[in-house]
Amino acid sequence: MIRTIIAVAYFTLAVYLVLPFYILYTAISGKPDPMYQMAMKAVRLGLRLAGIRVHVEGAENIPARTCIFASNHVSNVDPPALVPYIPRRVAILAKKEVYRIPVLATALHQVRILPVDRGNKDESSAAVDKAIEYLRDGTSFLVFAEGTRSRDGHLKPFKNGTFVMAIESGAMVVPVSLVGSQKLMRKGEWFVRPGDMTVRFGPAVDASEYKFEQRDALRKRVFALVAAGLPEEQRPLED
């Protein structure tokens, strides 16, 4: 619990004391990369302070083309533990709640983190349309394809939105299997438990080979690849 308090204090100071300077620089220069790179270094340090050790496997499976990284989601630790270990800049479809902090909201907007209100169909559709625009422009995306965290750690069915984005943009889809993060911050807990987790990148799937009518086939293929990268305790339960 002490590690969690230290990590929270560290991130709070970073957001309010350091981030505003990068926001100003980005607004003047139009270049968000320095802020993004600083943020990734800061998050990695925050993970170490919290006692989280991230092991990466399969990075060689990531193609040079624009990608959608389709991941499972079992813990609030997942976004900060995964994004810094994707070896390129990525945008994210994030819950609207993360935009409640004004300074952070400005920075997220500058690096193309799109807010999504999952309870509002029109807003969700608009976010997907904007993501497709960014993908066509060459921005890779991270998406937690289940739509929300798994309550029991087992992989849940994927939503179709991720695969509509992939087919419409012609992006590569990289399956990502997150292993063990559910033990680091369990659902309902506010503190982080020190420990290890694994980020496992699977073989990429070329969405340009699929038509819109085949989005369900693409979804099932990526789902199977994510499941294959998980241990038995996290694989989908049989119906």
GUVEX-604027 format. One record per residue (C-alpha): residue number from 1; residue in one letter; chain; x, y, z. Coordinates in nm, 3 decimals. Example, Ala and Ser with C-alpha at 12.3 -4.5 7.8 and 13.67 -1.06 7.14 Angstrom:
<atoms>
+-----+---+---+---------+---------+---------+
|   k | r | c |      c1 |      c2 |      c3 |
+-----+---+---+---------+---------+---------+
|   1 | A | A |   1.230 |  -0.450 |   0.780 |
|   2 | S | A |   1.367 |  -0.106 |   0.714 |
+-----+---+---+---------+---------+---------+
</atoms>
This chain:
<atoms>
+-----+---+---+---------+---------+---------+
|   k | r | c |      c1 |      c2 |      c3 |
+-----+---+---+---------+---------+---------+
|   1 | M | A |   0.000 |   0.000 |   0.000 |
|   2 | I | A |   0.293 |   0.234 |   0.071 |
|   3 | R | A |   0.416 |   0.182 |  -0.286 |
|   4 | T | A |   0.073 |   0.279 |  -0.420 |
|   5 | I | A |   0.072 |   0.603 |  -0.220 |
|   6 | I | A |   0.420 |   0.688 |  -0.347 |
|   7 | A | A |   0.321 |   0.615 |  -0.708 |
|   8 | V | A |   0.000 |   0.822 |  -0.681 |
|   9 | A | A |   0.192 |   1.116 |  -0.531 |
|  10 | Y | A |   0.450 |   1.088 |  -0.809 |
|  11 | F | A |   0.187 |   1.090 |  -1.086 |
|  12 | T | A |  -0.002 |   1.378 |  -0.924 |
|  13 | L | A |   0.312 |   1.593 |  -0.913 |
|  14 | A | A |   0.397 |   1.500 |  -1.272 |
|  15 | V | A |   0.049 |   1.598 |  -1.398 |
|  16 | Y | A |   0.031 |   1.934 |  -1.220 |
|  17 | L | A |   0.396 |   2.046 |  -1.218 |
|  18 | V | A |   0.550 |   1.903 |  -1.536 |
|  19 | L | A |   0.272 |   1.832 |  -1.782 |
|  20 | P | A |   0.159 |   2.198 |  -1.825 |
|  21 | F | A |   0.497 |   2.289 |  -1.977 |
|  22 | Y | A |   0.464 |   2.012 |  -2.236 |
|  23 | I | A |   0.104 |   2.114 |  -2.309 |
|  24 | L | A |   0.223 |   2.469 |  -2.380 |
|  25 | Y | A |   0.511 |   2.344 |  -2.597 |
|  26 | T | A |   0.274 |   2.120 |  -2.794 |
|  27 | A | A |   0.024 |   2.401 |  -2.843 |
|  28 | I | A |   0.296 |   2.633 |  -2.976 |
|  29 | S | A |   0.493 |   2.384 |  -3.185 |
|  30 | G | A |   0.216 |   2.150 |  -3.293 |
|  31 | K | A |   0.446 |   1.859 |  -3.206 |
|  32 | P | A |   0.303 |   1.619 |  -2.944 |
|  33 | D | A |   0.582 |   1.359 |  -2.968 |
|  34 | P | A |   0.806 |   1.511 |  -2.696 |
|  35 | M | A |   0.515 |   1.512 |  -2.450 |
|  36 | Y | A |   0.423 |   1.155 |  -2.542 |
|  37 | Q | A |   0.781 |   1.034 |  -2.500 |
|  38 | M | A |   0.813 |   1.213 |  -2.165 |
|  39 | A | A |   0.486 |   1.060 |  -2.049 |
|  40 | M | A |   0.598 |   0.708 |  -2.141 |
|  41 | K | A |   0.923 |   0.749 |  -1.946 |
|  42 | A | A |   0.728 |   0.888 |  -1.650 |
|  43 | V | A |   0.479 |   0.599 |  -1.654 |
|  44 | R | A |   0.759 |   0.341 |  -1.665 |
|  45 | L | A |   0.916 |   0.501 |  -1.359 |
|  46 | G | A |   0.577 |   0.509 |  -1.187 |
|  47 | L | A |   0.535 |   0.136 |  -1.253 |
|  48 | R | A |   0.873 |   0.068 |  -1.093 |
|  49 | L | A |   0.778 |   0.278 |  -0.790 |
|  50 | A | A |   0.460 |   0.070 |  -0.760 |
|  51 | G | A |   0.664 |  -0.250 |  -0.778 |
|  52 | I | A |   0.522 |  -0.365 |  -1.113 |
|  53 | R | A |   0.761 |  -0.554 |  -1.342 |
|  54 | V | A |   0.646 |  -0.585 |  -1.703 |
|  55 | H | A |   0.782 |  -0.860 |  -1.928 |
|  56 | V | A |   0.734 |  -0.824 |  -2.304 |
|  57 | E | A |   0.711 |  -1.115 |  -2.548 |
|  58 | G | A |   0.653 |  -1.125 |  -2.924 |
|  59 | A | A |   0.749 |  -0.766 |  -3.012 |
|  60 | E | A |   0.887 |  -0.905 |  -3.337 |
|  61 | N | A |   0.525 |  -0.973 |  -3.443 |
|  62 | I | A |   0.451 |  -0.600 |  -3.470 |
|  63 | P | A |   0.459 |  -0.492 |  -3.838 |
|  64 | A | A |   0.586 |  -0.156 |  -3.961 |
|  65 | R | A |   0.242 |  -0.058 |  -4.090 |
|  66 | T | A |  -0.031 |   0.126 |  -3.900 |
|  67 | C | A |  -0.174 |  -0.111 |  -3.640 |
|  68 | I | A |  -0.465 |  -0.163 |  -3.407 |
|  69 | F | A |  -0.344 |  -0.336 |  -3.091 |
|  70 | A | A |  -0.643 |  -0.542 |  -2.971 |
|  71 | S | A |  -0.599 |  -0.640 |  -2.607 |
|  72 | N | A |  -0.784 |  -0.816 |  -2.329 |
|  73 | H | A |  -0.858 |  -0.610 |  -2.018 |
|  74 | V | A |  -0.859 |  -0.741 |  -1.661 |
|  75 | S | A |  -0.731 |  -0.457 |  -1.440 |
|  76 | N | A |  -0.702 |  -0.079 |  -1.408 |
|  77 | V | A |  -0.329 |  -0.141 |  -1.426 |
|  78 | D | A |  -0.359 |  -0.248 |  -1.791 |
|  79 | P | A |  -0.347 |   0.087 |  -1.976 |
|  80 | P | A |  -0.040 |   0.233 |  -1.797 |
|  81 | A | A |   0.134 |  -0.106 |  -1.796 |
|  82 | L | A |   0.076 |  -0.172 |  -2.167 |
|  83 | V | A |   0.108 |   0.160 |  -2.352 |
|  84 | P | A |   0.474 |   0.234 |  -2.261 |
|  85 | Y | A |   0.574 |  -0.110 |  -2.389 |
|  86 | I | A |   0.419 |  -0.074 |  -2.733 |
|  87 | P | A |   0.726 |   0.026 |  -2.939 |
|  88 | R | A |   0.555 |   0.314 |  -3.119 |
|  89 | R | A |   0.323 |   0.601 |  -3.041 |
|  90 | V | A |  -0.039 |   0.491 |  -3.010 |
|  91 | A | A |  -0.372 |   0.664 |  -2.957 |
|  92 | I | A |  -0.640 |   0.512 |  -2.735 |
|  93 | L | A |  -1.016 |   0.498 |  -2.706 |
|  94 | A | A |  -1.051 |   0.588 |  -2.337 |
|  95 | K | A |  -1.340 |   0.611 |  -2.094 |
|  96 | K | A |  -1.487 |   0.960 |  -2.080 |
|  97 | E | A |  -1.421 |   0.973 |  -1.705 |
|  98 | V | A |  -1.046 |   1.020 |  -1.755 |
|  99 | Y | A |  -1.123 |   1.362 |  -1.905 |
| 100 | R | A |  -1.251 |   1.496 |  -1.572 |
| 101 | I | A |  -0.908 |   1.639 |  -1.482 |
| 102 | P | A |  -0.873 |   1.956 |  -1.698 |
| 103 | V | A |  -0.491 |   1.954 |  -1.731 |
| 104 | L | A |  -0.487 |   1.585 |  -1.816 |
| 105 | A | A |  -0.780 |   1.624 |  -2.056 |
| 106 | T | A |  -0.589 |   1.886 |  -2.257 |
| 107 | A | A |  -0.284 |   1.663 |  -2.285 |
| 108 | L | A |  -0.494 |   1.360 |  -2.383 |
| 109 | H | A |  -0.661 |   1.559 |  -2.658 |
| 110 | Q | A |  -0.323 |   1.671 |  -2.794 |
| 111 | V | A |  -0.196 |   1.313 |  -2.826 |
| 112 | R | A |  -0.522 |   1.186 |  -2.981 |
| 113 | I | A |  -0.667 |   0.999 |  -2.685 |
| 114 | L | A |  -1.037 |   0.986 |  -2.775 |
| 115 | P | A |  -1.302 |   0.993 |  -2.501 |
| 116 | V | A |  -1.578 |   0.735 |  -2.534 |
| 117 | D | A |  -1.910 |   0.735 |  -2.350 |
| 118 | R | A |  -2.006 |   0.369 |  -2.381 |
| 119 | G | A |  -2.357 |   0.449 |  -2.263 |
| 120 | N | A |  -2.413 |   0.690 |  -2.551 |
| 121 | K | A |  -2.439 |   0.512 |  -2.886 |
| 122 | D | A |  -2.406 |   0.831 |  -3.093 |
| 123 | E | A |  -2.093 |   0.945 |  -2.909 |
| 124 | S | A |  -1.937 |   0.600 |  -2.934 |
| 125 | S | A |  -2.006 |   0.591 |  -3.308 |
| 126 | A | A |  -1.854 |   0.936 |  -3.351 |
| 127 | A | A |  -1.542 |   0.827 |  -3.162 |
| 128 | V | A |  -1.503 |   0.523 |  -3.388 |
| 129 | D | A |  -1.539 |   0.745 |  -3.698 |
| 130 | K | A |  -1.270 |   0.978 |  -3.562 |
| 131 | A | A |  -1.044 |   0.681 |  -3.484 |
| 132 | I | A |  -1.080 |   0.558 |  -3.844 |
| 133 | E | A |  -0.978 |   0.904 |  -3.964 |
| 134 | Y | A |  -0.667 |   0.895 |  -3.743 |
| 135 | L | A |  -0.582 |   0.540 |  -3.855 |
| 136 | R | A |  -0.597 |   0.643 |  -4.220 |
| 137 | D | A |  -0.367 |   0.929 |  -4.126 |
| 138 | G | A |  -0.112 |   0.676 |  -3.993 |
| 139 | T | A |  -0.185 |   0.682 |  -3.618 |
| 140 | S | A |  -0.184 |   0.339 |  -3.455 |
| 141 | F | A |  -0.443 |   0.261 |  -3.188 |
| 142 | L | A |  -0.472 |   0.054 |  -2.872 |
| 143 | V | A |  -0.820 |  -0.087 |  -2.808 |
| 144 | F | A |  -0.943 |  -0.304 |  -2.522 |
| 145 | A | A |  -1.167 |  -0.511 |  -2.746 |
| 146 | E | A |  -1.396 |  -0.652 |  -2.474 |
| 147 | G | A |  -1.526 |  -0.300 |  -2.416 |
| 148 | T | A |  -1.472 |  -0.314 |  -2.038 |
| 149 | R | A |  -1.275 |  -0.503 |  -1.775 |
| 150 | S | A |  -1.341 |  -0.871 |  -1.723 |
| 151 | R | A |  -1.488 |  -0.927 |  -1.377 |
| 152 | D | A |  -1.334 |  -1.270 |  -1.326 |
| 153 | G | A |  -1.016 |  -1.241 |  -1.534 |
| 154 | H | A |  -1.143 |  -1.470 |  -1.811 |
| 155 | L | A |  -1.146 |  -1.337 |  -2.167 |
| 156 | K | A |  -1.491 |  -1.208 |  -2.269 |
| 157 | P | A |  -1.641 |  -1.170 |  -2.620 |
| 158 | F | A |  -1.502 |  -0.885 |  -2.829 |
| 159 | K | A |  -1.712 |  -0.594 |  -2.952 |
| 160 | N | A |  -1.737 |  -0.541 |  -3.329 |
| 161 | G | A |  -1.631 |  -0.172 |  -3.323 |
| 162 | T | A |  -1.261 |  -0.255 |  -3.315 |
| 163 | F | A |  -1.288 |  -0.463 |  -3.629 |
| 164 | V | A |  -1.501 |  -0.211 |  -3.814 |
| 165 | M | A |  -1.219 |   0.035 |  -3.747 |
| 166 | A | A |  -0.963 |  -0.215 |  -3.877 |
| 167 | I | A |  -1.148 |  -0.302 |  -4.198 |
| 168 | E | A |  -1.245 |   0.056 |  -4.280 |
| 169 | S | A |  -0.885 |   0.176 |  -4.233 |
| 170 | G | A |  -0.707 |  -0.131 |  -4.373 |
| 171 | A | A |  -0.487 |  -0.149 |  -4.063 |
| 172 | M | A |  -0.303 |  -0.451 |  -3.929 |
| 173 | V | A |  -0.453 |  -0.597 |  -3.610 |
| 174 | V | A |  -0.202 |  -0.709 |  -3.347 |
| 175 | P | A |  -0.352 |  -0.937 |  -3.079 |
| 176 | V | A |  -0.227 |  -0.854 |  -2.730 |
| 177 | S | A |  -0.256 |  -1.094 |  -2.437 |
| 178 | L | A |  -0.211 |  -0.938 |  -2.092 |
| 179 | V | A |  -0.116 |  -1.203 |  -1.838 |
| 180 | G | A |  -0.125 |  -1.161 |  -1.462 |
| 181 | S | A |  -0.232 |  -0.798 |  -1.424 |
| 182 | Q | A |  -0.556 |  -0.905 |  -1.252 |
| 183 | K | A |  -0.342 |  -1.008 |  -0.956 |
| 184 | L | A |  -0.174 |  -0.668 |  -0.933 |
| 185 | M | A |  -0.490 |  -0.461 |  -0.891 |
| 186 | R | A |  -0.801 |  -0.662 |  -0.826 |
| 187 | K | A |  -1.146 |  -0.533 |  -0.910 |
| 188 | G | A |  -1.279 |  -0.318 |  -0.626 |
| 189 | E | A |  -0.931 |  -0.245 |  -0.482 |
| 190 | W | A |  -0.769 |   0.097 |  -0.499 |
| 191 | F | A |  -0.413 |  -0.011 |  -0.422 |
| 192 | V | A |  -0.157 |  -0.194 |  -0.637 |
| 193 | R | A |   0.011 |  -0.518 |  -0.536 |
| 194 | P | A |   0.379 |  -0.544 |  -0.643 |
| 195 | G | A |   0.445 |  -0.824 |  -0.887 |
| 196 | D | A |   0.503 |  -0.937 |  -1.244 |
| 197 | M | A |   0.285 |  -0.928 |  -1.554 |
| 198 | T | A |   0.345 |  -1.019 |  -1.917 |
| 199 | V | A |   0.256 |  -0.831 |  -2.234 |
| 200 | R | A |   0.242 |  -1.086 |  -2.516 |
| 201 | F | A |   0.208 |  -0.967 |  -2.879 |
| 202 | G | A |   0.066 |  -1.232 |  -3.114 |
| 203 | P | A |   0.094 |  -1.265 |  -3.493 |
| 204 | A | A |  -0.066 |  -0.972 |  -3.677 |
| 205 | V | A |  -0.375 |  -1.007 |  -3.896 |
| 206 | D | A |  -0.414 |  -0.796 |  -4.211 |
| 207 | A | A |  -0.761 |  -0.640 |  -4.192 |
| 208 | S | A |  -0.733 |  -0.515 |  -4.551 |
| 209 | E | A |  -0.797 |  -0.877 |  -4.658 |
| 210 | Y | A |  -1.146 |  -0.862 |  -4.503 |
| 211 | K | A |  -1.461 |  -0.692 |  -4.628 |
| 212 | F | A |  -1.706 |  -0.514 |  -4.401 |
| 213 | E | A |  -1.942 |  -0.813 |  -4.420 |
| 214 | Q | A |  -1.656 |  -1.030 |  -4.284 |
| 215 | R | A |  -1.601 |  -0.825 |  -3.968 |
| 216 | D | A |  -1.734 |  -1.108 |  -3.751 |
| 217 | A | A |  -1.480 |  -1.350 |  -3.902 |
| 218 | L | A |  -1.199 |  -1.102 |  -3.829 |
| 219 | R | A |  -1.326 |  -1.058 |  -3.473 |
| 220 | K | A |  -1.330 |  -1.434 |  -3.414 |
| 221 | R | A |  -0.980 |  -1.477 |  -3.555 |
| 222 | V | A |  -0.828 |  -1.207 |  -3.337 |
| 223 | F | A |  -1.021 |  -1.331 |  -3.034 |
| 224 | A | A |  -0.873 |  -1.680 |  -3.085 |
| 225 | L | A |  -0.521 |  -1.536 |  -3.111 |
| 226 | V | A |  -0.559 |  -1.332 |  -2.791 |
| 227 | A | A |  -0.700 |  -1.638 |  -2.612 |
| 228 | A | A |  -0.408 |  -1.851 |  -2.734 |
| 229 | G | A |  -0.165 |  -1.614 |  -2.562 |
| 230 | L | A |  -0.336 |  -1.645 |  -2.224 |
| 231 | P | A |  -0.287 |  -1.905 |  -1.951 |
| 232 | E | A |  -0.572 |  -2.144 |  -1.878 |
| 233 | E | A |  -0.692 |  -1.933 |  -1.583 |
| 234 | Q | A |  -0.760 |  -1.638 |  -1.816 |
| 235 | R | A |  -0.894 |  -1.812 |  -2.125 |
| 236 | P | A |  -1.263 |  -1.778 |  -2.212 |
| 237 | L | A |  -1.501 |  -2.004 |  -2.026 |
| 238 | E | A |  -1.697 |  -2.259 |  -2.225 |
| 239 | D | A |  -2.064 |  -2.178 |  -2.280 |
+-----+---+---+---------+---------+---------+
</atoms>
